[in-house]
Amino acid sequence: MWPASSGLSITASNLSSDLEWFDNGVKFGTGGSSGIVPSPGTHSITATVTDSGGLVGNDNITVTATDTTGITLDVRAYKVRSVKHADLTWSGSGSDQVDIKRNNTIFTITNVGAYKDTLTKSTVSATYQVSEKGTAACSNSVTVGW
């Protein structure tokens, strides 16, 4: 069931108050508009209306909702015997693989929520982001220095 809060907005005009909204057969609203926040996943949305003569009509669309809370990234930079390291940890990604962007280099790894990066001695700083593989849904940027 979807909570009644701001998010996806559905509006229908010139319809009677007998309009009902369903998600996979479960009623979640009535009337000409409904502000809803769907859970992540695929939803079959149906609008059903009954006119003043008792005739019923409906229409159906499929909506895919993704989690919009995003990926949160933390980075800890440190040196061990003058070798530079960055420990990345993140949450909020549900994909099997993630892309890690270090400065202008992108590489793909299996998503385990963490990665240890080892850098060259000449590296002074690095800016990191994590995204679900092949998408624009990125984490916050974190810049670290040694």
C-alpha positions in Angstrom: 0.0 0.0 0.0 1.2 3.5 -0.8 1.4 6.2 1.9 -0.7 9.3 1.2 2.0 11.9 0.8 3.6 14.0 -1.9 5.3 12.2 -4.7 3.8 10.9 -7.9 0.8 13.0 -8.7 -2.1 11.6 -10.6 -4.8 14.0 -11.9 -7.9 13.4 -13.9 -10.2 16.2 -15.0 -13.8 16.3 -16.1 -14.6 13.0 -14.3 -17.3 12.3 -11.7 -16.4 11.8 -8.0 -16.9 8.1 -8.6 -13.3 7.7 -9.9 -11.3 5.0 -8.1 -7.6 4.3 -8.3 -6.2 0.7 -8.0 -2.6 -0.7 -7.7 -2.5 -4.4 -8.8 -6.2 -4.6 -7.8 -5.9 -2.9 -4.4 -7.8 0.4 -4.1 -5.6 3.3 -2.9 -7.6 6.4 -3.7 -10.8 8.1 -5.0 -11.6 11.3 -6.8 -10.0 13.3 -9.5 -6.5 13.3 -8.1 -4.3 11.3 -5.8 -0.8 12.2 -4.4 0.9 8.9 -3.9 4.4 7.6 -3.2 4.7 4.1 -4.7 7.0 1.5 -3.2 9.9 0.5 -5.5 8.8 -2.0 -8.2 6.4 -2.4 -11.0 2.8 -1.4 -10.5 -0.3 -1.9 -12.6 -2.3 1.3 -12.1 -6.0 1.2 -13.0 -8.4 4.2 -13.0 -12.1 3.1 -12.9 -14.9 5.6 -13.3 -18.7 5.2 -13.1 -20.8 7.8 -14.9 -24.2 9.2 -13.7 -25.9 6.5 -15.8 -24.1 3.7 -14.0 -21.8 2.8 -16.9 -18.3 1.8 -15.9 -15.0 2.5 -17.8 -11.4 1.9 -16.9 -7.9 2.4 -18.2 -4.7 0.8 -17.1 -1.0 1.8 -17.2 2.2 0.1 -15.9 4.5 2.2 -13.7 8.0 1.3 -12.6 9.0 3.1 -9.4 12.6 3.2 -8.2 13.9 4.1 -4.8 14.7 7.8 -4.8 16.5 7.9 -1.5 19.7 7.5 -3.4 23.1 6.1 -2.6 25.1 7.5 0.3 28.9 7.3 0.1 31.5 7.6 2.9 35.2 7.6 2.2 38.1 7.2 4.7 41.6 8.1 3.4 44.8 7.0 5.1 48.4 6.0 4.5 50.3 2.9 5.4 54.1 3.1 5.0 53.5 6.0 2.4 51.0 3.9 0.4 47.8 5.8 0.0 44.4 4.1 0.5 40.8 5.1 0.4 38.1 2.9 2.0 34.7 3.5 0.3 31.5 2.3 2.0 28.0 3.0 0.6 24.4 2.2 1.2 21.2 2.6 -0.8 22.2 0.6 -3.9 20.2 -2.5 -4.7 21.9 -3.5 -7.9 24.3 -6.4 -8.3 27.1 -4.1 -9.7 28.1 -0.5 -9.2 30.2 1.9 -11.1 32.9 3.7 -9.0 34.1 7.0 -10.3 37.5 8.2 -9.1 38.3 11.6 -10.6 37.6 11.0 -14.3 38.0 7.2 -14.2 35.0 4.8 -14.0 35.3 1.1 -13.1 32.6 -1.5 -12.4 32.7 -3.8 -9.4 30.4 -6.3 -7.7 28.2 -4.5 -5.2 29.2 -5.5 -1.7 28.8 -2.0 -0.2 32.5 -1.4 0.2 35.7 -1.0 -1.8 39.4 -0.5 -0.9 41.2 1.7 -3.4 45.0 1.9 -3.5 46.5 5.0 -5.2 49.8 6.0 -6.6 52.3 8.1 -4.5 51.8 11.1 -6.8 48.0 11.2 -6.0 47.3 14.3 -3.8 43.5 14.0 -3.7 40.7 12.0 -5.2 37.0 12.6 -5.7 34.7 9.6 -5.6 31.1 8.8 -6.5 29.2 5.5 -6.7 26.3 4.8 -9.0 24.2 1.8 -10.0 25.9 0.3 -13.0 25.2 2.2 -16.2 22.8 4.7 -14.6 22.9 8.3 -13.7 21.7 7.7 -10.2 24.9 8.7 -8.3 25.8 9.1 -4.7 27.1 12.3 -3.2 30.6 13.3 -4.2 33.4 12.8 -1.6 36.8 14.4 -2.0 39.7 13.2 0.1 43.3 14.1 0.4 46.5 12.7 1.8 
